[in-house]
Amino acid sequence: QMQVTESGGGLVQPGGSLRLSCVTSGFSFRNFDVKWYRQAPGKQREPVATISTAGLTTYVDSVKGRFTISRDNTKDTVYLQMNSLTAEDTAVYYCYARRRFGSQEFWGQGTPVTISL
């Protein structure tokens, strides 16, 4: 079965760090652009960070300088390193992969991140 699965979420205090992982099953990430999205309670899902097949990255302004997206194609894994976390980062984080040339796409089931004392 072809799917992506996130992991690494949890509860962390303000100022702390987490690293999220998104791993594929049944296909290779190599030809897919990958985005991390998040959805906070009562809010719309928003894109947080993107990494292209070539390794080019973009970030939403609110996480620039704090979050880093990276990929390891040998492990078919995309990471989101999150530092200096605040309560505003509390959300369910989703991995989304879309084939660079084509329409194939996958959503993960999400991993919850809670920032609280």
Secondary structure, 3 states (H helix, E strand, C coil): CCEEEEECCEEECCCCCEEEEEEEECCCHHHEEEEEEEECCCCCCEEEEEECCCCCEEECHHHCCCEEEEEECCCCEEEEEECCCCHHHCEEEEEEEEECCCCCEEECCCEEEEECC
